[in-house]
Amino acid sequence: PRAAPRPGGLARRQARFGLLLALPAMAVFCAIILWPFLDSLRRAFHEDTLMTPEPVFVGLANFRQLLEDGTILGTWLVTVVFVVLTTAFTFLLGFAWALILNESFRGRTLVRALSLLPWVLPSTVVAFLWAWLLNGQYGLLNAVLLKLGLLADPVAWLATPEGAMAGIVAAKTWLSIPLFTAFLLAGLQGLPKEQVEAARIDGATNWHVLRHVAWPHLRPTIAVLLVLGALGNLQQFDVIYAMTGGGPVRATTVMSVEVQRQAFQSWNLGLAAAVGVVWFLTILGPAFLRLRSVMREA
């Protein structure tokens, strides 16, 4: 008689087969993400410039230099301001637009389709579009305000720290609103109609339905969106660099722009890697929240 299969043998074979299927993806991940990350982590503790033919181990000297000249603190604060403002405005406007698109009106399908237009445009194109709108000489915003008599002279919006920050926040918000709207609209579409009808029968107003019925239903979606939005904004580079280059006077220099500046303008790879480590530690916060939510759902 044939021997009975050992307990757990099928499960082990399935696990090995699953690992075999995942090996190509793991190899790609190690080649383009893990190895560059470990190499940059190593460089953060070395002096590596055009003046040093070989990297020289300097310990924490790069991090001390960043702290002493105030570069990293100022850059970190600018990054936090940009992430908080962009994420908050994107959520508020995306939520409001999702509520509008959830209503029945003529041409709703066309409006929904057009709402995705900013998302399908390349981010660099969006940056140049907003730079043209805010241009101090021939920008559309100045033309409209001058025509309405609200301005006496043209304003160079991107030439001031406040105007430049407002400009990149507006551009990134406009670019990200379709994603937030799509997720929130899907959540609203999945709202149980029985609960809404029961609330209406009990005399609930639109505000009460939104607060006590829709909001609890959308809370998991909102949490995921805020974390993903913060992660995306922490890694933002192209919109900021194309619009302001990090200026004026470092007013819009976020972590990503500072890494590019140290690595490809100052050619100080060690200092750039140190900035990247601080950038990575900053990203760990929302990444941890996202991972914890995924583990809870599992």
C-alpha positions in Angstrom: 0.0 0.0 0.0 1.1 3.6 -0.7 2.4 5.6 2.3 0.0 8.3 3.5 1.2 11.8 2.9 2.8 13.5 5.9 0.6 16.1 7.6 1.5 19.6 6.5 3.4 18.4 3.4 0.9 20.0 1.0 1.1 23.3 2.9 4.9 23.3 2.8 4.9 22.6 -1.0 2.4 25.4 -1.5 4.5 27.8 0.5 7.6 26.9 -1.5 5.8 27.4 -4.7 4.5 30.7 -3.6 8.0 31.8 -2.6 9.2 30.7 -6.0 6.6 32.9 -7.7 7.6 35.9 -5.5 11.3 35.5 -6.2 11.4 37.7 -9.4 9.6 40.5 -7.6 11.9 40.2 -4.6 14.9 40.3 -6.9 13.7 43.5 -8.6 12.9 45.1 -5.2 16.4 44.3 -3.9 18.0 45.6 -7.1 16.2 49.0 -7.5 15.1 49.8 -3.9 16.8 47.8 -1.1 20.4 48.0 -2.5 20.3 51.8 -3.3 18.8 52.5 0.1 21.5 50.5 1.9 24.2 52.2 -0.2 22.8 55.7 0.6 22.7 54.8 4.3 26.3 53.8 4.1 27.2 57.1 2.3 25.5 59.1 5.0 28.4 58.3 7.3 31.1 59.1 4.7 32.6 62.2 3.2 32.0 61.7 -0.5 32.5 64.7 -2.8 34.4 65.5 -6.0 37.4 66.4 -3.8 37.5 62.9 -2.3 38.5 60.2 -4.8 37.3 57.5 -2.3 34.6 57.9 0.4 36.1 58.6 3.8 34.3 57.4 6.9 33.5 60.4 9.1 30.8 59.0 11.4 28.1 61.5 12.3 30.0 64.5 10.9 27.4 65.0 8.1 24.5 65.0 10.5 26.4 67.5 12.8 27.0 69.7 9.8 23.3 69.7 8.9 22.4 70.6 12.5 25.0 73.3 12.9 24.2 75.3 9.8 20.4 74.9 10.4 19.8 73.4 7.0 18.0 70.3 8.0 15.7 72.0 10.6 14.5 74.6 8.1 14.1 72.1 5.4 12.2 69.8 7.7 9.8 72.6 8.8 9.1 73.6 5.2 8.4 69.9 4.4 6.0 69.6 7.3 4.2 72.8 6.4 3.8 71.7 2.7 2.6 68.2 3.7 0.1 69.4 6.2 -1.4 72.1 4.0 -1.5 70.1 0.9 -3.0 67.0 2.6 -5.6 69.1 4.4 -6.7 71.1 1.4 -6.8 68.1 -0.8 -9.0 66.2 1.6 -11.4 69.1 2.3 -11.9 70.0 -1.4 -12.0 66.4 -2.5 -14.6 65.6 0.1 -16.7 68.6 -0.9 -16.5 67.7 -4.6 -17.3 64.0 -3.9 -20.5 65.2 -2.1 -21.5 67.3 -5.1 -20.8 64.4 -7.6 -22.8 62.1 -5.4 -26.0 64.1 -6.1 -28.2 63.5 -9.1 -28.0 66.2 -11.7 -28.0 66.5 -15.5 -24.5 65.8 -17.0 -23.2 64.2 -13.9 -21.3 61.5 -15.8 -19.5 64.0 -18.0 -18.6 66.1 -14.9 -17.2 63.0 -13.2 -15.1 62.2 -16.2 -13.7 65.7 -16.5 -12.9 65.7 -12.8 -10.2 63.1 -13.5 -8.4 65.4 -15.9 -5.8 66.8 -13.4 -4.9 63.2 -12.4 -4.1 62.0 -15.9 -1.9 65.0 -16.7 1.8 64.6 -16.0 2.8 66.4 -12.9 5.5 68.5 -14.7 2.8 69.7 -17.1 0.6 70.7 -14.1 3.6 72.5 -12.6 4.3 74.6 -15.7 0.5 75.3 -16.0 0.4 76.8 -12.5 3.7 78.6 -13.0 2.1 80.3 -16.1 -1.1 81.1 -14.1 0.9 82.8 -11.4 3.5 84.4 -13.6 4.1 88.1 -12.6 4.3 89.4 -16.1 1.9 87.5 -18.2 0.1 85.2 -15.8 -3.7 84.7 -16.0 -4.3 85.4 -12.3 -2.8 88.9 -12.6 -4.7 89.6 -15.8 -8.0 88.7 -14.2 -7.4 90.7 -11.0 -6.2 93.7 -12.9 -9.2 93.5 -15.2 -11.5 93.4 -12.1 -9.7 96.3 -10.5 -8.5 94.3 -7.5 -4.9 95.0 -8.3 -3.2 98.2 -9.2 0.1 96.6 -10.4 1.0 93.0 -11.4 2.2 90.8 -8.5 5.1 88.3 -8.8 3.4 85.6 -6.8 6.2 83.1 -7.0 8.8 85.6 -6.0 7.8 85.9 -2.4 8.1 83.1 0.2 4.4 83.1 1.1 3.3 83.3 -2.5 5.6 80.5 -3.6 4.4 78.2 -0.8 0.8 79.0 -1.7 1.5 78.3 -5.3 3.1 74.9 -4.9 0.3 73.9 -2.4 -2.4 75.0 -4.8 -0.7 73.1 -7.7 -0.2 69.9 -5.8 -3.7 70.1 -4.3 -5.3 70.5 -7.7 -3.3 67.5 -9.0 -4.4 65.3 -6.1 -8.0 66.2 -5.7 -9.3 63.6 -8.3 -7.7 60.7 -6.4 -9.3 61.8 -3.1 -12.6 62.5 -4.8 -12.7 59.0 -6.5 -12.1 57.2 -3.2 -14.6 59.3 -1.2 -17.2 59.1 -4.0 -16.9 55.3 -4.0 -17.4 55.3 -0.3 -20.5 57.5 -0.6 -21.9 55.3 -3.3 -21.5 52.3 -1.0 -23.4 54.0 1.8 -26.4 51.8 2.9 -29.6 53.6 1.6 -31.7 52.0 4.3 -29.7 54.0 7.0 -30.1 57.2 5.1 -33.8 56.7 4.5 -34.3 55.8 8.2 -32.4 59.0 9.3 -34.6 61.1 6.9 -37.8 59.6 8.4 -36.5 60.5 11.9 -36.2 64.1 10.7 -32.4 64.2 10.2 -31.0 67.1 8.2 -28.3 66.9 5.6 -25.7 67.8 8.2 -27.0 65.1 10.6 -26.9 62.5 7.8 -23.4 63.5 6.9 -22.1 63.5 10.5 -23.9 60.5 12.0 -24.4 58.2 9.0 -21.9 59.0 6.2 -18.9 60.0 8.4 -18.7 56.7 10.4 -19.1 54.8 7.2 -16.2 56.7 5.5 -13.9 56.8 8.5 -11.7 53.9 7.3 -11.4 55.3 3.8 -10.6 58.7 5.1 -7.8 57.3 7.4 -6.2 55.5 4.4 -6.5 58.5 2.2 -4.9 60.9 4.7 -2.0 58.5 5.3 -1.4 57.9 1.5 -1.8 61.6 0.8 0.8 62.5 3.4 3.2 59.8 2.1 2.8 61.1 -1.5 3.3 64.7 -0.4 6.4 63.8 1.6 8.0 62.4 -1.6 6.9 65.3 -3.8 9.7 66.7 -6.0 8.8 67.5 -9.6 5.9 70.0 -9.0 8.0 72.0 -6.5 11.2 71.9 -8.5 9.5 72.8 -11.8 7.7 75.7 -10.3 10.1 77.3 -7.9 13.3 75.2 -7.8 13.1 75.4 -4.0 13.1 79.2 -3.8 12.9 82.0 -3.2 15.5 81.9 -0.4 14.8 78.2 0.3 11.1 79.0 1.1 9.9 75.9 -0.8 13.0 73.7 -0.3 11.6 70.4 0.9 13.5 67.3 1.7 13.4 65.9 -1.9 14.7 69.2 -3.3 17.5 69.4 -0.7 18.7 65.9 -1.6 18.8 66.9 -5.3 20.6 70.2 -4.5 23.3 68.5 -2.3 23.8 65.6 -4.7 23.7 67.2 -8.1 24.5 70.9 -7.5 27.0 70.7 -4.6 28.1 67.2 -5.5 28.3 66.3 -1.9 26.9 62.7 -1.9 27.6 62.1 1.7 25.6 65.2 2.9 22.8 64.3 0.4 22.6 60.8 1.8 22.4 62.3 5.4 19.5 64.5 4.3 17.9 61.4 2.7 18.2 59.5 6.1 16.3 62.3 7.9 13.8 62.3 5.0 13.4 58.5 5.4 12.8 58.8 9.1 10.2 61.5 8.5 8.4 59.2 6.0 8.4 56.4 8.6 5.7 58.1 10.6 2.8 57.9 8.1 4.2 54.7 6.7 3.9 53.1 10.1 0.3 54.3 10.4 -0.5 52.8 7.0 1.1 49.5 7.9 -0.7 49.3 11.2 -4.1 49.9 9.5 -3.4 47.2 6.9 -2.4 44.7 9.7 -5.6 45.5 11.6 -7.7 45.0 8.5 -6.0 41.6 7.9 
